[in-house]
Amino acid sequence: MDGDDVHALLLTRHQRERQRIDRARAMVAMGEEPRIRERGHIPDDVKQLVWIRDQGRCRVCGATSELQFDYIIPVAMGGSSEVENLQLLCGSCNRRKGAGLTLP
């Protein structure tokens, strides 16, 4: 294992720890441990409002293709399908975010 390997392992570990901290802070901010919910259908009117608010662009990089509706606070952590909890992300930014609350 060389220096680059060690650096990569430490960076990955740090990112996972940061995501766990972000999740814990979100749970504390909600005042209680969220109930585990299944992600439901996002109503069409909510999708339209999110699309208009985000101007049909990824909120991170501004891309206009491969857009996906993303839950800012995941449903499994108590997030809802409300306009305030949804954002447009391109596929690339959404994959980087994963199940966390922020992009690495």
DRENTI-845179 format. One record per atom (N, C-alpha, C): residue in three letters; z negated, x negated, y; residue number from 0. Coordinates in pm, whole numbers, plus 50000, padded with zeros to 5 digits. Layout:
[r "Ala"; [Z; X; Y]; NUM]
...
END
This chain:
[r "Met"; [50000; 49914; 49884]; 0]
[r "Met"; [50000; 50000; 50000]; 0]
[r "Met"; [50000; 49909; 50123]; 0]
[r "Asp"; [50096; 49932; 50212]; 1]
[r "Asp"; [50104; 49848; 50332]; 1]
[r "Asp"; [50045; 49922; 50452]; 1]
[r "Gly"; [50050; 49858; 50566]; 2]
[r "Gly"; [49993; 49914; 50688]; 2]
[r "Gly"; [50053; 50048; 50728]; 2]
[r "Asp"; [50185; 50062; 50708]; 3]
[r "Asp"; [50251; 50189; 50742]; 3]
[r "Asp"; [50200; 50302; 50653]; 3]
[r "Asp"; [50177; 50273; 50525]; 4]
[r "Asp"; [50124; 50374; 50433]; 4]
[r "Asp"; [49985; 50419; 50475]; 4]
[r "Val"; [49901; 50323; 50508]; 5]
[r "Val"; [49764; 50354; 50551]; 5]
[r "Val"; [49768; 50437; 50679]; 5]
[r "His"; [49852; 50397; 50773]; 6]
[r "His"; [49864; 50472; 50899]; 6]
[r "His"; [49908; 50616; 50871]; 6]
[r "Ala"; [50007; 50634; 50784]; 7]
[r "Ala"; [50057; 50768; 50752]; 7]
[r "Ala"; [49946; 50853; 50689]; 7]
[r "Leu"; [49869; 50795; 50599]; 8]
[r "Leu"; [49760; 50869; 50535]; 8]
[r "Leu"; [49652; 50908; 50636]; 8]
[r "Leu"; [49617; 50817; 50724]; 9]
[r "Leu"; [49516; 50847; 50825]; 9]
[r "Leu"; [49564; 50954; 50922]; 9]
[r "Leu"; [49690; 50946; 50962]; 10]
[r "Leu"; [49746; 51044; 51053]; 10]
[r "Leu"; [49747; 51183; 50990]; 10]
[r "Thr"; [49788; 51191; 50864]; 11]
[r "Thr"; [49791; 51319; 50793]; 11]
[r "Thr"; [49650; 51376; 50781]; 11]
[r "Arg"; [49555; 51291; 50748]; 12]
[r "Arg"; [49416; 51336; 50735]; 12]
[r "Arg"; [49366; 51388; 50869]; 12]
[r "His"; [49395; 51317; 50977]; 13]
[r "His"; [49353; 51360; 51110]; 13]
[r "His"; [49413; 51496; 51146]; 13]
[r "Gln"; [49540; 51516; 51114]; 14]
[r "Gln"; [49606; 51643; 51145]; 14]
[r "Gln"; [49540; 51759; 51070]; 14]
[r "Arg"; [49508; 51737; 50942]; 15]
[r "Arg"; [49442; 51842; 50863]; 15]
[r "Arg"; [49303; 51874; 50920]; 15]
[r "Glu"; [49230; 51771; 50959]; 16]
[r "Glu"; [49098; 51792; 51018]; 16]
[r "Glu"; [49109; 51868; 51150]; 16]
[r "Arg"; [49208; 51834; 51231]; 17]
[r "Arg"; [49229; 51903; 51358]; 17]
[r "Arg"; [49259; 52051; 51334]; 17]
[r "Gln"; [49342; 52081; 51233]; 18]
[r "Gln"; [49374; 52221; 51202]; 18]
[r "Gln"; [49249; 52296; 51157]; 18]
[r "Arg"; [49164; 52234; 51076]; 19]
[r "Arg"; [49041; 52299; 51032]; 19]
[r "Arg"; [48949; 52326; 51151]; 19]
[r "Ile"; [48941; 52233; 51243]; 20]
[r "Ile"; [48858; 52252; 51362]; 20]
[r "Ile"; [48914; 52366; 51447]; 20]
[r "Asp"; [49045; 52370; 51465]; 21]
[r "Asp"; [49108; 52478; 51543]; 21]
[r "Asp"; [49079; 52614; 51480]; 21]
[r "Arg"; [49089; 52623; 51347]; 22]
[r "Arg"; [49060; 52749; 51277]; 22]
[r "Arg"; [48914; 52789; 51297]; 22]
[r "Ala"; [48824; 52693; 51282]; 23]
[r "Ala"; [48681; 52721; 51298]; 23]
[r "Ala"; [48651; 52769; 51439]; 23]
[r "Arg"; [48710; 52707; 51539]; 24]
[r "Arg"; [48687; 52749; 51677]; 24]
[r "Arg"; [48739; 52890; 51701]; 24]
[r "Ala"; [48854; 52922; 51644]; 25]
[r "Ala"; [48910; 53057; 51660]; 25]
[r "Ala"; [48817; 53160; 51596]; 25]
[r "Met"; [48762; 53127; 51481]; 26]
[r "Met"; [48670; 53220; 51414]; 26]
[r "Met"; [48544; 53240; 51497]; 26]
[r "Val"; [48490; 53133; 51553]; 27]
[r "Val"; [48371; 53143; 51637]; 27]
[r "Val"; [48402; 53227; 51761]; 27]
[r "Ala"; [48519; 53205; 51819]; 28]
[r "Ala"; [48559; 53280; 51939]; 28]
[r "Ala"; [48570; 53430; 51911]; 28]
[r "Met"; [48606; 53465; 51788]; 29]
[r "Met"; [48617; 53606; 51751]; 29]
[r "Met"; [48480; 53667; 51723]; 29]
[r "Gly"; [48377; 53586; 51715]; 30]
[r "Gly"; [48243; 53638; 51699]; 30]
[r "Gly"; [48199; 53660; 51556]; 30]
[r "Glu"; [48288; 53654; 51464]; 31]
[r "Glu"; [48252; 53674; 51325]; 31]
[r "Glu"; [48363; 53621; 51237]; 31]
[r "Glu"; [48331; 53606; 51112]; 32]
[r "Glu"; [48434; 53562; 51019]; 32]
[r "Glu"; [48532; 53677; 50999]; 32]
[r "Pro"; [48659; 53651; 51021]; 33]
[r "Pro"; [48757; 53760; 51010]; 33]
[r "Pro"; [48774; 53808; 50867]; 33]
[r "Arg"; [48806; 53935; 50856]; 34]
[r "Arg"; [48840; 53990; 50724]; 34]
[r "Arg"; [48978; 53941; 50687]; 34]
[r "Ile"; [48998; 53917; 50559]; 35]
[r "Ile"; [49131; 53875; 50515]; 35]
[r "Ile"; [49219; 53999; 50509]; 35]
[r "Arg"; [49329; 53993; 50579]; 36]
[r "Arg"; [49422; 54105; 50585]; 36]
[r "Arg"; [49557; 54059; 50533]; 36]
[r "Glu"; [49633; 54155; 50490]; 37]
[r "Glu"; [49770; 54124; 50453]; 37]
[r "Glu"; [49857; 54146; 50575]; 37]
[r "Arg"; [49954; 54058; 50589]; 38]
[r "Arg"; [50045; 54070; 50703]; 38]
[r "Arg"; [50131; 54193; 50683]; 38]
[r "Gly"; [50132; 54278; 50783]; 39]
[r "Gly"; [50211; 54400; 50776]; 39]
[r "Gly"; [50342; 54386; 50853]; 39]
[r "His"; [50409; 54495; 50863]; 40]
[r "His"; [50535; 54502; 50936]; 40]
[r "His"; [50507; 54496; 51086]; 40]
[r "Ile"; [50585; 54418; 51158]; 41]
[r "Ile"; [50575; 54414; 51305]; 41]
[r "Ile"; [50664; 54527; 51358]; 41]
[r "Pro"; [50606; 54622; 51430]; 42]
[r "Pro"; [50687; 54734; 51482]; 42]
[r "Pro"; [50802; 54684; 51569]; 42]
[r "Asp"; [50913; 54758; 51564]; 43]
[r "Asp"; [51032; 54719; 51640]; 43]
[r "Asp"; [51006; 54710; 51790]; 43]
[r "Asp"; [50925; 54803; 51845]; 44]
[r "Asp"; [50899; 54799; 51989]; 44]
[r "Asp"; [50819; 54674; 52026]; 44]
[r "Val"; [50730; 54629; 51938]; 45]
[r "Val"; [50654; 54506; 51963]; 45]
[r "Val"; [50748; 54386; 51958]; 45]
[r "Lys"; [50837; 54384; 51859]; 46]
[r "Lys"; [50935; 54274; 51851]; 46]
[r "Lys"; [51018; 54266; 51978]; 46]
[r "Gln"; [51061; 54382; 52026]; 47]
[r "Gln"; [51144; 54384; 52147]; 47]
[r "Gln"; [51067; 54330; 52268]; 47]
[r "Leu"; [50941; 54369; 52283]; 48]
[r "Leu"; [50860; 54320; 52395]; 48]
[r "Leu"; [50838; 54169; 52387]; 48]
[r "Val"; [50813; 54118; 52267]; 49]
[r "Val"; [50794; 53973; 52248]; 49]
[r "Val"; [50924; 53900; 52282]; 49]
[r "Trp"; [51037; 53955; 52234]; 50]
[r "Trp"; [51167; 53893; 52259]; 50]
[r "Trp"; [51195; 53885; 52410]; 50]
[r "Ile"; [51168; 53995; 52480]; 51]
[r "Ile"; [51190; 53998; 52625]; 51]
[r "Ile"; [51097; 53900; 52695]; 51]
[r "Arg"; [50969; 53903; 52660]; 52]
[r "Arg"; [50873; 53813; 52724]; 52]
[r "Arg"; [50911; 53667; 52704]; 52]
[r "Asp"; [50952; 53631; 52581]; 53]
[r "Asp"; [50986; 53492; 52550]; 53]
[r "Asp"; [51131; 53458; 52584]; 53]
[r "Gln"; [51204; 53554; 52639]; 54]
[r "Gln"; [51342; 53537; 52685]; 54]
[r "Gln"; [51435; 53488; 52575]; 54]
[r "Gly"; [51410; 53532; 52451]; 55]
[r "Gly"; [51497; 53496; 52339]; 55]
[r "Gly"; [51501; 53347; 52310]; 55]
[r "Arg"; [51391; 53278; 52339]; 56]
[r "Arg"; [51383; 53132; 52319]; 56]
[r "Arg"; [51254; 53094; 52248]; 56]
[r "Cys"; [51261; 52983; 52176]; 57]
[r "Cys"; [51141; 52925; 52114]; 57]
[r "Cys"; [51043; 52889; 52225]; 57]
[r "Arg"; [50918; 52928; 52210]; 58]
[r "Arg"; [50817; 52899; 52314]; 58]
[r "Arg"; [50780; 52753; 52319]; 58]
[r "Val"; [50816; 52676; 52217]; 59]
[r "Val"; [50781; 52534; 52216]; 59]
[r "Val"; [50896; 52449; 52269]; 59]
[r "Cys"; [51014; 52464; 52210]; 60]
[r "Cys"; [51124; 52373; 52244]; 60]
[r "Cys"; [51238; 52441; 52321]; 60]
[r "Gly"; [51236; 52573; 52331]; 61]
[r "Gly"; [51340; 52643; 52405]; 61]
[r "Gly"; [51466; 52675; 52327]; 61]
[r "Ala"; [51467; 52645; 52197]; 62]
[r "Ala"; [51586; 52673; 52114]; 62]
[r "Ala"; [51615; 52823; 52113]; 62]
[r "Thr"; [51743; 52856; 52092]; 63]
[r "Thr"; [51783; 52997; 52088]; 63]
[r "Thr"; [51835; 53039; 51952]; 63]
[r "Ser"; [51830; 52950; 51854]; 64]
[r "Ser"; [51878; 52986; 51719]; 64]
[r "Ser"; [51765; 52973; 51618]; 64]
[r "Glu"; [51781; 53040; 51506]; 65]
[r "Glu"; [51685; 53041; 51395]; 65]
[r "Glu"; [51546; 53082; 51443]; 65]
[r "Leu"; [51540; 53185; 51530]; 66]
[r "Leu"; [51412; 53228; 51587]; 66]
[r "Leu"; [51336; 53316; 51488]; 66]
[r "Gln"; [51204; 53300; 51489]; 67]
[r "Gln"; [51115; 53374; 51400]; 67]
[r "Gln"; [50996; 53424; 51480]; 67]
[r "Phe"; [50944; 53540; 51441]; 68]
[r "Phe"; [50822; 53590; 51503]; 68]
[r "Phe"; [50704; 53521; 51436]; 68]
[r "Asp"; [50620; 53459; 51517]; 69]
[r "Asp"; [50506; 53382; 51467]; 69]
[r "Asp"; [50376; 53443; 51516]; 69]
[r "Tyr"; [50279; 53452; 51425]; 70]
[r "Tyr"; [50145; 53497; 51461]; 70]
[r "Tyr"; [50069; 53379; 51520]; 70]
[r "Ile"; [50025; 53389; 51644]; 71]
[r "Ile"; [49949; 53281; 51708]; 71]
[r "Ile"; [49819; 53259; 51631]; 71]
[r "Ile"; [49743; 53366; 51609]; 72]
[r "Ile"; [49629; 53361; 51517]; 72]
[r "Ile"; [49676; 53431; 51391]; 72]
[r "Pro"; [49683; 53359; 51278]; 73]
[r "Pro"; [49735; 53417; 51154]; 73]
[r "Pro"; [49658; 53544; 51114]; 73]
[r "Val"; [49728; 53635; 51049]; 74]
[r "Val"; [49667; 53759; 51002]; 74]
[r "Val"; [49548; 53729; 50912]; 74]
[r "Ala"; [49560; 53627; 50828]; 75]
[r "Ala"; [49452; 53590; 50737]; 75]
[r "Ala"; [49326; 53546; 50811]; 75]
[r "Met"; [49341; 53511; 50939]; 76]
[r "Met"; [49226; 53468; 51019]; 76]
[r "Met"; [49185; 53576; 51119]; 76]
[r "Gly"; [49236; 53697; 51100]; 77]
[r "Gly"; [49198; 53808; 51186]; 77]
[r "Gly"; [49299; 53843; 51293]; 77]
[r "Gly"; [49411; 53774; 51296]; 78]
[r "Gly"; [49514; 53802; 51396]; 78]
[r "Gly"; [49580; 53937; 51373]; 78]
[r "Ser"; [49636; 53992; 51479]; 79]
[r "Ser"; [49698; 54124; 51471]; 79]
[r "Ser"; [49847; 54115; 51503]; 79]
[r "Ser"; [49913; 54228; 51487]; 80]
[r "Ser"; [50056; 54238; 51519]; 80]
[r "Ser"; [50076; 54290; 51661]; 80]
[r "Glu"; [49986; 54253; 51750]; 81]
[r "Glu"; [49997; 54292; 51890]; 81]
[r "Glu"; [50084; 54191; 51964]; 81]
[r "Val"; [50144; 54234; 52073]; 82]
[r "Val"; [50232; 54148; 52153]; 82]
[r "Val"; [50163; 54017; 52190]; 82]
[r "Glu"; [50035; 54025; 52228]; 83]
[r "Glu"; [49962; 53907; 52274]; 83]
[r "Glu"; [49941; 53803; 52163]; 83]
[r "Asn"; [49952; 53844; 52037]; 84]
[r "Asn"; [49929; 53752; 51926]; 84]
[r "Asn"; [50059; 53707; 51860]; 84]
[r "Leu"; [50171; 53741; 51918]; 85]
[r "Leu"; [50300; 53703; 51860]; 85]
[r "Leu"; [50378; 53617; 51959]; 85]
[r "Gln"; [50460; 53530; 51904]; 86]
[r "Gln"; [50547; 53446; 51986]; 86]
[r "Gln"; [50673; 53416; 51907]; 86]
[r "Leu"; [50779; 53381; 51980]; 87]
[r "Leu"; [50902; 53337; 51916]; 87]
[r "Leu"; [50896; 53187; 51897]; 87]
[r "Leu"; [50922; 53142; 51774]; 88]
[r "Leu"; [50935; 53000; 51745]; 88]
[r "Leu"; [51063; 52981; 51666]; 88]
[r "Cys"; [51130; 52869; 51688]; 89]
[r "Cys"; [51246; 52837; 51604]; 89]
[r "Cys"; [51190; 52796; 51467]; 89]
[r "Gly"; [51275; 52794; 51367]; 90]
[r "Gly"; [51232; 52760; 51232]; 90]
[r "Gly"; [51165; 52624; 51225]; 90]
[r "Ser"; [51219; 52527; 51296]; 91]
[r "Ser"; [51165; 52392; 51293]; 91]
[r "Ser"; [51022; 52388; 51349]; 91]
[r "Cys"; [51002; 52449; 51465]; 92]
[r "Cys"; [50868; 52449; 51526]; 92]
[r "Cys"; [50770; 52531; 51442]; 92]
[r "Asn"; [50817; 52641; 51384]; 93]
[r "Asn"; [50730; 52724; 51301]; 93]
[r "Asn"; [50687; 52649; 51175]; 93]
[r "Arg"; [50777; 52573; 51116]; 94]
[r "Arg"; [50741; 52493; 50997]; 94]
[r "Arg"; [50641; 52385; 51033]; 94]
[r "Arg"; [50657; 52324; 51150]; 95]
[r "Arg"; [50561; 52222; 51192]; 95]
[r "Arg"; [50424; 52282; 51216]; 95]
[r "Lys"; [50420; 52404; 51268]; 96]
[r "Lys"; [50292; 52470; 51292]; 96]
[r "Lys"; [50226; 52507; 51160]; 96]
[r "Gly"; [50305; 52553; 51064]; 97]
[r "Gly"; [50249; 52593; 50935]; 97]
[r "Gly"; [50150; 52707; 50953]; 97]
[r "Ala"; [50040; 52702; 50879]; 98]
[r "Ala"; [49939; 52807; 50885]; 98]
[r "Ala"; [49832; 52777; 50989]; 98]
[r "Gly"; [49850; 52672; 51066]; 99]
[r "Gly"; [49750; 52635; 51166]; 99]
[r "Gly"; [49763; 52717; 51292]; 99]
[r "Leu"; [49683; 52680; 51389]; 100]
[r "Leu"; [49684; 52749; 51517]; 100]
[r "Leu"; [49764; 52676; 51622]; 100]
[r "Thr"; [49789; 52548; 51600]; 101]
[r "Thr"; [49864; 52470; 51698]; 101]
[r "Thr"; [49965; 52382; 51629]; 101]
[r "Leu"; [50059; 52334; 51706]; 102]
[r "Leu"; [50157; 52239; 51652]; 102]
[r "Leu"; [50097; 52100; 51653]; 102]
[r "Pro"; [50124; 52022; 51548]; 103]
[r "Pro"; [50072; 51884; 51544]; 103]
[r "Pro"; [50138; 51797; 51650]; 103]
END
